[in-house]
């Protein structure tokens, strides 16, 4: 049974011996292993029940270390590293042969970043290899933002969790592919698109890829709690920049939902306390559980940091169905909507 603590030296010794360790980052907790050891990397896939076609991200302590594992380091990579590293930005670049194909799902590129958490940076500086580290949760489930989240689901599959407290950002890193002629956004994340474009100019967007994804977080279904999530309004009427499988005419019918689920197992989730008024009074009175991501509109950072914790809370309270409103279609609201959309695409 795994334990958690702040012993960085112990975490480093476990990783050197091919063991799995939960690590804190500013985004979410990662399930880390020696990134150049194929057996250790294979253990990540086994512990998470993660399909081998979904690539991993390498974590390193600095931009100079990143250059050890990529075949090219263009000026754009250095510009972005100077602006955002350490921080929640992942760069995709052509890989060197020293990076195992298992890490990259046999693709010629590798995703790499420098996380911004003091314990994990200390850990990385003790090691002479990068850490492969996807989110420390069963594949497809809600990402963990505390050490306890990791232990709750993986305690029998890992050896230690380095406890760095709650994650500051609460959303995964933004992923930019620099192996394409024009920089390409592969995953919306903790750094908004407009912040990236301020630094390197316009980028193209390709955030959905179900066949051999180029980066993590591109599958239609992901980040899903066990309960059913139903949008109160269609996403494409609110945010034309993101695709949706919902019809423009789709709006849930309360009577239909109450026929499927007992009222006490249903909840309403709104982006903010102001947005809660989008729900008709009939809904507010008929459904007993009410949640908001932030009390201060628009406060994107607070809402983002609460998102995964709130989704996990639904399962802890054994809710069966949650009807939600979308975030504003700007800033981190785009990434929040991205996670809600993928979480709602449950089988």
Number of C-alpha atoms within 10 A of each C-alpha: 10 15 15 20 13 14 14 20 13 15 25 20 13 17 23 17 12 18 22 25 28 29 30 32 30 25 29 27 31 27 26 31 32 27 26 20 20 17 14 21 24 15 18 26 21 15 18 20 13 17 11 16 19 23 27 26 26 28 26 29 24 17 18 12 17 20 18 17 24 20 15 15 18 11 9 13 21 15 13 17 21 12 14 20 19 19 20 23 26 29 28 26 24 19 23 16 11 11 21 17 17 21 27 22 20 15 17 17 25 30 28 26 27 26 25 20 19 13 18 24 20 14 22 21 16 15 17 11 22 26 28 25 24 27 28 32 25 19 19 20 20 24 30 29 30 22 26 17 19 27 22 11 14 21 18 12 18 22 18 27 31 23 22 21 15 21 20 19 22 27 29 27 24 22 27 28 27 21 19 12 7 13 21 20 21 25 25 27 28 25 21 16 21 14 13 19 12 9 14 13 11 14 16 13 18 16 23 18 15 14 10 15 18 27 29 21 27 22 19 20 19 23 27 25 23 18 20 18 25 22 20 20 20 21 26 15 11 13 18 10 11 18 13 18 11 15 12 12 9 12 13 14 10 13 9 9 15 16 9 10 13 13 17 15 18 24 22 23 25 23 28 23 17 14 19 18 11 15 16 9 9 9 15 16 9 14 19 13 17 15 17 20 23 22 15 13 16 19 15 23 17 17 26 27 23 20 23 25 19 18 23 21 13 22 14 11 9 14 20 20 24 23 22 23 23 24 28 19 17 16 18 25 24 22 26 26 22 27 25 26 27 21 24 23 19 17 6
